Amino acid sequence: MSYQGVSQWTKWPRLRDQVYSLPVILLIATALITLSFSLRIGGLDARALTIDEATIASFVEGVLDKGYPHIFVSTMEVPLATYELVPYFLALSVKLGGFSEFTLRLPALLFSTGVLGLIFWISLRRFGLAAAIIAGLLYSLSSWSIYWSQNAFHPAQTQFFTLLTATAVYHLIQQERVRLRFALLVWALFSVTYLSWEGSGFLLPVMAVIVLIFKRNNLVWIFQRNLWVMYLLVILTLVAQGVRRVVLQQPHLMLGSGKGDVSLPQLGFLKDSWEPGFYFINFFGMETHLITGAVFLLGAYYAWKRPTLRFYYLVFLITLLCLSNFLLFYNAHYVFFIYPFFIISVGAILAFLIEDVTRLTIRVKAPAAAAIASFNLAALLLMAVMSMNSNLIHFYSIGNLGHLGFRSDYRDGFAGVDYRKVSATLKQGYREGDKVISMAPMPTKLYAGITPDYFLQTITDRKIVYDRNLDSPFYRDKFLGTVVLRSGRELQDVLNQNNRVWLVASPWNAMTLVIDADTLQFVQHSMRVVDESYDAILFLWQK
């Protein structure tokens, strides 16, 4: 049996038109999957759940309870209005293996493994075995990929379905007469991607530009009847999700705003917060992308010459432009869903470079020049692959712009907020009648098994809601519906009315965003530190 990589868009040089032995391909793919899996499986439960993971985990409990993702905020049932499909995969894992950090993160690991398989297959199919091996190694060793494959939030899942959707669009473009079932497949894959994370909706304008580029000599192609069916279904999906989101939020009285309020792109250049270079600097300036990023940018020559590479290359660049200008809640991990396009492009560029250097050295027939070129090429390949993992090569990041400051997702071993340790201490020391103030209500409930009584926010940074079903005039936090203490005076009143009050202050470094300096100083001087871990402190006040 054999496998031959052939593209309908272009004819490849002889080195890529060779026939590969299927057993060899399967052996290489298995080795890459084994490497990737082994680098990820051991760290699934190493870190405590992040606030995003704890939030999704709370909705998983809703799926297991009633069959759909929801939580209760005070007396109000709040169904999940974004990331709608994420809790279902997690719920299946929890149903089979019990509720733990490992089972919550296992779907992300499986999606990451699936992405690796797709990267290898696409690279092999389009660019040859060398490109497939290089791209597979880049993704397997990537510290950024390892981190998000060990995280229960949406990025790994969204990345998997994004790559599937783009692959389907690639094949769609190749069809002169689009089949209805294939158009429906593209719509279904996009819908699953979009309901995993709404930001993936930027695929629509990106793919529209891609189609116009590749079909510029045959624009009549876009007006086929089966494509109009697909357009209509995509529009219906967007409208239905948007209407559902508005309807679910409408009954709740809220103070403050957040990402959940943004359902459509915004014109960034009209806003003071516009940072057009944010994603470019944060991505290409990431220490694990300094070499591969340079390869990607300098490889524009190959993307210009080869249409198939141009597809993956442009998807990545155009999406970066869209995120920079139309998504104003800047967060570096928003790029992760298109990360495979970068990996595939770099793998192909390096494979093309190998071919060109090999062909050139054969033509020149100079042993010394051939040896020097081969050595330099081998060094570049080794550096490019090793630099993807921060444990192998350390650089200094030149990225990390914006209000988010320190990032823990691109270097292995960086600690995140440790809700686990302080929650365990709270659980051990808690007595009946104690009151708990938590800055992270969901992690506290998950790890300590205690529903907090209060949330402290003297500066309105996070949304708070008003429960009209209660006689109490207090605002409630958006996580679990605990009473919001809105000033240092209200905090002192709670302390005076109770014998023992705990304060879970995590993340500690972000406390200044929601608590004024005077109240924070009062906490530090009036309450005793019982335990602390990374970016988390547990305080206790006693009469």
C-alpha positions in Angstrom: 0.0 0.0 0.0 1.2 3.5 -0.6 0.2 7.1 -0.1 1.0 9.9 -2.5 0.7 13.6 -1.7 -1.0 15.3 -4.6 -2.5 18.8 -4.8 -5.2 19.8 -7.3 -3.9 23.3 -7.2 -0.3 23.0 -8.2 2.3 20.5 -9.4 5.0 19.8 -6.8 8.7 19.3 -7.5 10.0 15.7 -7.7 11.0 15.5 -4.1 7.4 15.9 -3.0 5.9 13.7 -5.8 7.5 10.6 -4.4 5.4 7.7 -3.1 5.6 7.2 0.7 5.2 3.8 2.3 2.0 3.7 4.4 3.7 1.7 7.3 6.4 4.4 7.5 3.9 7.2 7.6 1.9 5.4 10.3 5.0 4.8 12.3 6.1 8.5 12.1 2.6 9.7 13.0 2.4 7.3 15.9 5.8 8.5 17.2 4.7 12.1 17.0 1.4 11.4 18.7 3.2 9.5 21.5 5.6 12.4 22.0 2.8 14.9 22.1 0.7 12.9 24.4 3.5 12.1 26.8 4.4 15.8 27.1 0.9 16.7 28.0 -0.7 13.8 30.0 1.5 14.3 33.1 0.6 17.9 33.8 -3.2 17.6 33.5 -3.7 18.0 37.3 -0.5 19.8 38.1 -2.0 23.3 38.3 -5.1 24.4 40.1 -8.1 25.2 38.0 -8.1 28.8 36.7 -11.1 31.1 37.1 -12.2 30.3 33.6 -11.9 26.6 34.1 -13.8 26.8 37.4 -16.6 28.7 35.7 -16.9 26.1 32.9 -16.8 23.3 35.6 -19.7 24.9 37.3 -21.7 24.8 34.1 -20.6 21.1 33.7 -22.4 20.5 37.0 -25.5 22.0 35.4 -25.2 19.6 32.4 -25.0 16.6 34.7 -27.9 17.9 36.8 -30.4 18.9 34.1 -28.9 18.1 30.8 -27.9 21.6 29.7 -25.2 24.1 31.0 -26.5 26.5 33.6 -25.7 27.8 37.1 -27.8 29.5 39.8 -26.9 33.1 40.6 -28.7 33.7 43.8 -32.2 32.5 43.0 -31.9 33.0 39.3 -31.1 30.2 36.8 -28.6 31.4 34.3 -28.1 29.2 31.2 -24.7 29.5 29.4 -24.9 32.0 26.6 -21.4 31.6 25.2 -19.0 28.6 24.8 -22.3 26.6 24.7 -20.8 23.3 23.5 -17.7 23.3 25.7 -19.4 21.9 28.9 -20.9 18.9 27.0 -17.5 17.4 26.2 -16.3 18.0 29.7 -19.5 16.5 31.2 -19.0 13.3 29.2 -15.5 13.0 30.5 -16.7 13.7 34.1 -19.5 11.2 33.7 -17.1 8.5 32.7 -14.2 9.3 35.1 -15.6 11.3 38.0 -15.3 15.0 38.8 -11.6 16.0 39.0 -9.1 18.3 37.4 -7.8 15.4 35.3 -11.2 14.5 33.8 -12.1 18.2 33.2 -8.9 18.7 31.2 -8.9 15.4 29.4 -11.1 16.6 26.5 -8.6 19.4 25.8 -5.8 16.9 25.6 -7.8 14.8 23.2 -8.6 17.8 21.0 -5.0 18.8 21.0 -4.0 15.3 19.9 -6.6 15.5 17.2 -5.1 18.8 16.0 -1.7 17.2 15.8 -3.2 14.4 13.7 -4.8 17.0 11.4 -1.6 19.1 11.1 0.4 16.0 10.1 -2.2 14.8 7.6 -2.7 18.3 6.0 1.1 18.9 5.8 1.7 15.4 4.3 -1.2 15.8 1.8 -0.2 19.3 0.7 3.5 19.7 1.2 5.1 16.3 1.7 6.6 14.1 4.4 9.3 16.5 5.5 6.8 19.3 6.1 4.6 16.9 8.0 7.4 15.8 10.3 8.6 19.3 11.0 5.1 20.7 11.6 4.3 17.7 13.9 7.4 18.3 15.9 6.8 22.1 16.2 3.2 21.5 17.5 4.2 18.6 19.8 7.0 20.5 21.5 5.2 23.9 21.6 5.0 25.2 25.2 2.0 27.3 24.2 0.2 24.3 22.8 1.1 22.2 25.8 -0.4 24.7 28.2 -3.8 25.0 26.4 -4.0 21.2 26.0 -3.9 21.1 29.8 -6.7 23.6 30.2 -10.4 22.9 30.4 -11.4 26.2 28.8 -12.4 26.5 25.1 -9.1 27.1 23.2 -8.1 23.5 22.4 -11.7 22.6 21.3 -12.1 25.7 19.2 -8.7 25.1 17.6 -9.7 21.6 16.5 -13.0 22.6 14.9 -11.4 25.7 13.3 -8.9 23.6 11.5 -11.6 21.1 10.4 -13.7 24.0 9.2 -10.9 25.6 7.2 -9.9 22.3 5.7 -13.5 21.8 4.5 -13.5 25.3 3.0 -10.2 24.5 1.3 -11.9 21.5 -0.4 -15.0 23.6 -1.1 -12.9 26.1 -3.1 -11.5 23.3 -5.2 -14.9 22.2 -6.4 -16.1 23.8 -9.6 -19.7 22.8 -8.9 -20.3 22.7 -5.1 -22.2 19.7 -3.8 -25.0 20.5 -1.4 -23.9 17.9 1.2 -20.5 19.4 1.2 -21.9 22.9 1.6 -24.0 21.6 4.5 -20.9 20.0 6.0 -19.1 23.4 6.0 -22.0 25.1 7.7 -22.2 22.3 10.4 -18.5 22.5 11.1 -18.6 26.3 11.3 -21.6 26.2 13.7 -19.8 23.8 16.0 -16.7 26.0 15.9 -18.7 29.2 16.5 -20.6 27.6 19.5 -17.3 26.6 21.0 -16.2 30.2 21.0 -17.8 33.2 19.4 -14.5 34.8 18.4 -14.1 32.1 15.8 -16.8 34.0 13.9 -13.9 36.0 12.4 -13.5 32.9 10.1 -16.4 34.3 8.1 -14.7 37.5 6.8 -11.3 35.8 6.6 -12.7 33.0 4.4 -14.6 35.5 2.3 -11.3 37.3 1.6 -9.6 34.0 0.9 -12.4 33.0 -1.6 -12.2 36.3 -3.4 -8.4 35.9 -3.7 -8.5 32.3 -5.1 -11.6 32.8 -7.2 -10.8 36.3 -8.5 -10.9 35.0 -12.1 -14.2 33.2 -11.6 -16.3 35.3 -9.2 -19.5 33.8 -10.6 -18.5 30.7 -8.6 -19.7 32.3 -5.3 -23.3 32.6 -6.6 -24.0 28.9 -6.9 -27.4 27.8 -5.4 -25.9 25.3 -3.0 -23.6 28.0 -1.6 -26.6 30.3 -1.1 -28.1 27.6 1.0 -24.9 27.5 3.1 -24.9 31.3 3.4 -28.5 31.4 4.7 -27.9 28.6 7.3 -24.7 30.4 8.6 -26.7 33.7 8.9 -29.5 31.8 10.7 -26.9 30.3 13.1 -25.5 33.8 13.9 -28.9 35.4 14.4 -30.3 32.5 16.5 -27.3 32.6 18.8 -27.3 36.4 19.1 -31.0 36.5 19.8 -30.7 33.7 22.4 -27.9 35.6 24.1 -29.9 38.8 24.3 -33.0 37.1 25.6 -31.1 35.2 28.3 -29.5 38.4 29.5 -32.5 40.7 29.3 -34.2 39.7 32.5 -31.2 40.4 34.7 -30.4 43.9 36.1 -26.6 44.3 35.9 -24.1 46.9 36.8 -20.9 47.1 34.8 -20.0 45.7 31.5 -17.8 42.9 30.2 -16.9 40.6 27.3 -20.3 39.0 27.4 -21.8 42.3 26.2 -19.9 42.2 22.9 -21.5 40.0 20.3 -20.5 41.9 17.2 -17.1 43.2 15.9 -16.2 46.7 16.8 -14.4 49.3 14.8 -11.2 49.5 16.7 -9.8 52.7 15.2 -12.8 54.6 16.6 -11.9 53.5 20.2 -9.3 54.9 22.6 -8.3 51.3 23.6 -7.3 50.4 20.0 -3.9 48.6 19.9 -3.4 47.5 16.3 -0.1 45.8 17.1 -1.2 43.9 20.1 -1.6 40.4 18.6 1.4 40.8 16.3 3.8 41.8 19.1 2.4 39.3 21.6 2.5 36.4 19.2 5.7 37.0 17.3 7.4 38.5 20.4 6.6 35.4 22.4 10.0 33.8 23.3 9.0 30.4 21.8 8.1 32.1 18.5 11.1 34.3 17.9 12.8 31.9 15.5 9.7 30.3 13.9 8.1 33.7 13.7 11.1 35.0 11.7 10.9 31.9 9.5 7.2 32.6 8.9 7.7 36.3 8.0 10.7 35.6 5.7 8.8 32.7 4.2 6.3 35.1 2.5 8.3 34.4 -0.7 7.2 30.8 -0.7 3.6 31.8 0.1 3.6 34.1 -2.9 4.9 31.4 -5.2 2.8 28.5 -4.0 -1.0 28.8 -3.9 -1.6 26.0 -1.4 0.8 27.5 1.2 -0.7 30.9 0.5 -4.1 29.6 1.8 -2.8 28.7 5.3 -0.4 31.7 5.4 -3.1 34.2 4.6 -5.7 32.6 7.0 -3.3 33.3 9.8 -2.3 36.8 8.8 -5.8 38.0 7.9 -7.2 36.7 11.1 -4.5 38.5 13.1 -5.6 41.7 11.3 -9.2 41.1 12.1 -8.6 40.4 15.8 -6.4 43.5 16.1 -8.9 45.9 14.6 -12.3 44.4 15.4 -12.0 42.6 18.8 -11.1 45.2 21.4 -11.0 42.9 24.5 -7.4 42.1 23.8 -6.1 38.7 25.2 -3.1 37.0 23.7 -4.7 33.5 23.8 -7.4 34.6 21.4 -4.9 33.8 18.6 -4.6 30.2 19.6 -7.5 29.0 17.5 -5.6 29.8 14.3 -2.2 28.5 15.7 -2.2 25.4 13.5 -2.1 27.6 10.3 1.1 29.2 11.6 2.6 25.7 12.4 1.6 24.3 9.0 3.1 27.3 7.2 6.4 27.2 9.1 6.7 23.4 8.5 6.1 23.9 4.8 8.5 26.8 4.5 11.3 24.9 6.2 10.6 21.9 4.0 10.8 24.1 0.9 14.0 25.6 2.2 15.5 22.1 2.6 14.6 21.3 -1.0 16.0 24.5 -2.4 19.3 24.3 -0.5 19.7 20.6 -1.5 19.0 21.4 -5.1 21.4 24.3 -5.0 24.3 22.3 -3.4 23.8 19.6 -6.0 24.0 22.1 -8.8 27.1 23.9 -7.5 29.1 20.7 -6.9 31.3 22.3 -4.3 31.8 20.0 -1.3 32.9 22.7 1.1 29.9 24.9 0.2 27.6 22.0 0.4 28.9 21.1 3.9 28.5 24.7 5.1 25.0 25.0 3.7 24.0 21.6 5.2 25.4 22.5 8.6 23.6 25.9 8.6 20.3 24.4 7.5 20.5 21.6 10.1 21.3 24.2 12.8 18.3 26.3 11.7 16.0 23.3 11.8 17.3 22.2 15.2 16.9 25.7 16.7 13.5 26.2 15.2 12.2 22.9 16.6 13.8 23.3 20.0 12.9 26.9 20.5 9.2 26.0 20.5 9.7 24.5 24.0 10.8 26.9 26.8 12.4 24.0 28.6 14.9 23.4 25.8 15.8 27.0 24.8 15.3 30.2 26.8 14.9 33.5 25.2 13.6 36.9 26.5 10.1 37.7 25.3 9.7 41.0 23.5 5.9 40.7 23.6 3.5 40.8 26.5 1.8 44.1 25.7 -1.5 45.4 27.1 -3.2 45.6 30.5 -2.8 41.8 31.2 0.8 42.1 32.2 2.5 38.8 33.1 1.5 35.7 31.1 1.9 32.1 32.4 0.9 30.3 29.2 4.0 30.3 27.2 6.7 28.9 29.5 6.4 25.5 31.2 6.5 25.6 35.0 5.1 29.1 35.5 2.6 29.0 38.3 -0.9 30.3 38.0 -3.2 31.5 40.7 -3.3 28.7 43.3 -6.9 28.5 44.5 -6.5 24.9 45.6 -4.1 25.3 48.5 -5.9 28.2 50.3 -9.3 26.5 49.7 -8.0 23.3 51.3 -6.9 25.4 54.4 -10.3 27.1 54.5 -12.1 23.8 54.4 -10.0 22.4 57.2 -10.3 25.5 59.5 -14.0 26.4 58.7 -16.4 26.2 61.6 -20.2 26.4 61.7 -21.3 30.0 61.8 -18.2 31.3 60.1 -18.7 33.8 57.2 -16.6 33.6 54.0 -15.7 36.4 51.7 -14.2 35.1 48.4 -12.8 37.0 45.5 -13.1 33.8 43.5 -16.5 32.3 44.5 -16.5 29.4 42.0 -13.0 28.0 42.8 -13.8 28.3 46.5 -17.0 26.3 46.1 -15.4 23.7 43.9 -12.3 23.2 46.0 -13.5 23.8 49.6 -17.1 22.7 49.1 -18.2 26.0 50.7 -20.5 28.5 49.1 -19.1 32.0 50.0 -21.4 34.5 51.7 -19.9 37.7 50.3 -18.0 39.1 47.4 -15.9 42.3 48.0 -15.8 44.9 45.3 -15.5 48.6 46.2 -14.5 49.5 42.6 -16.9 48.4 39.9 -14.7 46.3 37.7 -16.7 43.0 37.4 -20.3 42.8 36.6 -22.7 42.5 39.5 -26.4 41.7 39.3 -29.6 42.6 41.2 -31.9 39.8 42.1 -35.5 41.1 42.0 -36.8 37.9 43.6 -35.3 38.9 47.0 -36.3 41.5 49.5 -32.7 42.2 50.3 -31.4 45.4 48.5 -27.9 43.9 48.0 -26.3 43.5 44.6 -25.0 39.9 43.9 -21.8 38.7 42.3 -22.2 37.3 38.7 -20.7 34.0 39.6 -22.8 32.5 42.4 -25.0 35.3 43.6 -23.2 36.1 46.9 -23.8 39.5 48.5 -21.5 42.2 47.1 -19.8 44.4 49.7 -19.5 47.7 48.0 -17.4 49.7 50.4 -14.9 49.4 53.2 -17.7 50.4 55.6 -19.9 47.5 54.5 -16.9 45.2 55.1 -16.4 46.5 58.6 -20.1 46.0 59.3 -19.8 42.3 58.4 -16.7 41.9 60.6 -18.4 43.6 63.5 -21.5 41.4 63.2 -19.6 38.1 63.2 -17.1 36.3 65.3 -15.0 34.8 62.5 -14.8 35.9 58.9 -12.5 34.4 56.3 -11.3 36.3 53.2 -10.1 34.3 50.2 -8.0 37.0 48.5 -7.1 35.5 45.1 -5.8 36.5 42.7 -4.0 38.8 45.1 -2.2 40.8 42.4 -5.5 41.8 40.8 -7.1 43.0 44.1 -6.3 46.6 43.3 -8.6 46.4 40.3 -11.7 45.8 42.5 -10.7 47.1 45.9 -9.6 50.6 46.8 -6.3 51.3 48.5 -7.8 52.2 51.9 -9.9 49.0 52.1 -7.0 46.9 51.0 -4.8 48.5 53.7 -7.5 47.8 56.3 -7.6 44.1 55.3 -3.8 43.8 55.6 -3.7 45.4 59.0 -6.9 44.0 60.6 -7.0 40.4 59.3 -4.5 37.7 60.0 -2.8 35.7 57.2 -3.6 32.0 57.8 -2.2 30.6 54.6 -0.8 31.8 51.3 0.2 30.3 48.0 1.0 31.6 44.5 -1.0 34.8 44.0 -3.5 33.7 46.7 -3.8 34.7 50.4 -6.2 33.4 53.0 -7.1 35.9 55.8 -9.0 35.3 59.0 -10.7 37.9 61.2 -11.6 37.0 64.8 -13.2 39.1 67.5 
